[in-house]
Amino acid sequence: MAAPLRIVFVTGNKNKLKEVKAILSAGPTPIEVGSQALDIPEIQGTTQDVSREKCRRAAELLGGPCITEDTALTFDAMHGLPGPYIKDFLQALGHAGLNTMLDGFPTRRATAICTFAYSPGPGGEPVLFEGHTRGAIVHARGPAVFGWDPVFEVEGTGRTYAEMAPAEKNGLSHRSKALAKLREYLVSLPLPSNP
């Protein structure tokens, strides 16, 4: 029997780690996820630029293969903002403030974007995997446990991420879509190179 695939996820966010472990441990090819919190300054730029540089630096610090993740929330009315800066906007304004930002605009539609980056190790060029989920910004509903989940209503469901059971959210989220692509890539790697 082949050894299970293993990967180090560079994060200090326990909620992200829990979701990633749940998603990657399921399915026909389970992947074991370890974690390491590293203090990596984030550059300013697009989600892809931020993801690529963060993963490159993490691989250097770890001295081996790893994955990193960045999340963005883009508002149609604001042509993609706040994007990768959603964490800062949420900390400064809270759930109510994110709603207030959209008052007076004709649309509250938004896209949740998750970008995972994989590096084979120091000096390797990170590979990016992106997942998107469409929705709308609504007044907070559900427990305020994980970031902006209470204000993001998933298109076609009538519910926010926060109102969903973890398994349901993990089955349709932007994170699960990006991880499906990452899994396919990791499984395709030659066995000696598997993390």
C-alpha distance (Angstrom), angle and dihedral (degrees) to the residues before:
residue distance angle dihedral
M1 . . .
A2 3.80 . .
A3 3.78 119.0 .
P4 3.80 112.7 -103.9
L5 3.76 118.8 -100.7
R6 3.80 113.1 -101.1
I7 3.78 131.3 -166.8
V8 3.81 136.2 176.4
F9 3.80 113.7 -127.1
V10 3.80 111.1 -156.1
T11 3.80 105.0 -142.6
G12 3.76 141.5 118.8
N13 3.81 92.0 -162.2
K14 3.81 108.9 105.0
N15 3.83 93.0 -165.2
K16 3.81 92.7 54.3
L17 3.80 90.5 45.7
K18 3.80 91.5 51.3
E19 3.83 92.3 50.8
V20 3.80 93.9 45.3
K21 3.82 92.2 49.3
A22 3.82 91.4 48.4
I23 3.81 93.6 48.9
L24 3.82 98.4 42.7
S25 3.81 95.6 42.4
A26 3.82 90.9 58.5
G27 3.78 127.6 75.7
P28 3.79 135.8 43.5
T29 3.82 94.4 -52.9
P30 3.80 108.8 40.4
I31 3.78 116.6 -159.9
E32 3.79 120.3 -153.9
V33 3.78 112.7 -135.7
G34 3.78 123.4 -154.2
S35 3.77 120.9 -178.3
Q36 3.75 139.4 -141.8
A37 3.79 126.5 -176.7
L38 3.80 112.5 -142.9
D39 3.78 129.8 176.1
I40 3.80 102.0 -123.6
P41 3.80 118.7 165.4
E42 3.80 110.9 -131.5
I43 3.76 118.5 -129.8
Q44 3.79 121.5 -135.9
G45 3.77 115.7 -108.0
T46 3.76 143.6 76.3
T47 3.79 121.0 -22.0
Q48 3.80 88.6 -105.1
D49 3.83 93.1 51.4
V50 3.80 91.9 47.7
S51 3.83 92.3 47.2
R52 3.78 95.4 47.0
E53 3.82 95.2 48.6
K54 3.82 94.1 43.3
C55 3.82 91.5 52.7
R56 3.80 92.8 45.1
R57 3.81 90.6 53.6
A58 3.82 93.5 43.9
A59 3.82 91.5 53.6
E60 3.80 89.7 51.3
L61 3.81 92.5 50.3
L62 3.83 93.3 45.6
G63 3.79 95.2 40.3
G64 3.80 91.2 -136.7
P65 3.79 148.2 51.6
C66 3.79 120.4 -42.2
I67 3.78 146.6 151.3
T68 3.78 129.4 -127.9
E69 3.79 130.8 -172.5
D70 3.77 136.5 -148.4
T71 3.77 127.0 -174.6
A72 3.77 128.2 -155.9
L73 3.79 132.4 -174.2
T74 3.78 114.5 -158.9
F75 3.79 124.8 -166.1
D76 3.82 115.1 -147.8
A77 3.82 90.6 -146.9
M78 3.81 90.4 56.7
H79 3.81 96.4 45.1
G80 3.78 94.8 -114.5
L81 3.79 102.9 -31.4
P82 3.00 136.8 161.1
G83 3.83 84.3 27.4
P84 3.82 113.7 147.3
Y85 3.81 90.0 0.8
I86 3.82 93.7 66.6
K87 3.81 92.0 111.0
D88 3.81 90.8 58.7
F89 3.82 92.2 44.9
L90 3.82 91.2 49.6
Q91 3.81 92.7 48.6
A92 3.80 91.9 48.9
L93 3.81 99.7 40.3
G94 3.81 108.6 20.3
H95 3.80 124.9 -147.5
A96 3.82 93.4 -56.6
G97 3.80 91.3 51.1
L98 3.80 92.8 53.6
N99 3.81 87.3 56.2
T100 3.79 93.0 45.9
M101 3.81 89.8 54.0
L102 3.81 88.5 65.0
D103 3.81 97.4 45.9
G104 3.80 108.8 121.1
F105 3.80 94.8 21.9
P106 3.82 119.4 114.0
T107 3.81 94.1 -126.9
R108 3.80 139.1 38.0
R109 3.81 93.4 -170.5
A110 3.78 116.1 136.0
T111 3.77 142.7 173.2
A112 3.80 125.0 -135.5
I113 3.80 110.4 -148.1
C114 3.78 127.6 -168.9
T115 3.79 121.7 -171.1
F116 3.79 121.0 -169.6
A117 3.78 118.4 -169.0
Y118 3.81 123.4 -159.8
S119 3.78 123.3 -161.8
P120 3.81 122.3 -171.0
G121 3.81 88.1 -149.6
P122 3.81 142.3 -70.8
G123 3.79 112.0 -14.0
G124 3.80 93.4 14.2
E125 3.79 120.0 125.2
P126 3.82 110.0 -114.9
V127 3.81 117.3 -119.5
L128 3.83 116.5 -142.5
F129 3.82 129.2 -141.4
E130 3.79 119.0 -171.4
G131 3.80 133.3 -165.9
H132 3.82 127.2 -172.8
T133 3.80 132.5 -163.7
R134 3.80 122.3 -175.2
G135 3.77 122.3 -141.5
A136 3.78 145.1 122.0
I137 3.80 137.6 -94.7
V138 3.82 110.1 -110.0
H139 3.79 136.8 169.1
A140 3.81 109.1 -75.0
R141 3.80 115.5 -77.9
G142 3.79 126.0 172.7
P143 3.80 131.1 19.8
A144 3.80 116.5 -31.1
V145 3.80 94.0 -132.5
F146 3.80 103.6 120.5
G147 3.79 123.8 39.0
W148 3.78 116.3 -86.4
D149 3.84 95.2 -14.2
P150 3.85 92.4 116.7
V151 3.83 93.4 58.9
F152 3.82 100.2 42.0
E153 3.81 111.7 87.1
V154 3.79 110.4 -166.3
E155 3.78 113.9 -127.1
G156 3.79 113.0 -102.8
T157 3.82 95.9 12.0
G158 3.81 104.4 77.3
R159 3.82 87.5 -141.0
T160 3.77 137.4 97.0
Y161 3.78 121.9 -124.4
A162 3.82 87.2 -107.3
E163 3.83 91.0 58.4
M164 3.81 92.3 55.2
A165 3.78 128.9 88.0
P166 3.83 110.9 -110.7
A167 3.81 93.3 -109.2
E168 3.80 91.8 52.6
K169 3.80 93.3 47.9
N170 3.80 90.7 46.3
G171 3.81 89.6 53.2
L172 3.82 96.1 57.8
S173 3.78 109.1 18.7
H174 3.77 128.4 118.8
R175 3.82 86.6 -114.9
S176 3.82 93.7 55.6
K177 3.82 91.0 49.0
A178 3.81 91.8 52.8
L179 3.81 91.6 44.7
A180 3.81 91.6 52.0
K181 3.81 88.4 59.0
L182 3.81 91.8 44.7
R183 3.82 91.4 50.0
E184 3.80 91.7 51.4
Y185 3.80 89.7 51.5
L186 3.83 95.7 46.6
V187 3.81 92.1 48.3
S188 3.82 90.0 51.9
L189 3.81 93.9 55.9
P190 3.83 116.9 105.8
L191 3.82 108.9 -94.6
P192 3.83 97.0 -112.5
S193 3.81 89.6 54.6
N194 3.80 95.7 48.5
P195 3.80 110.5 116.7
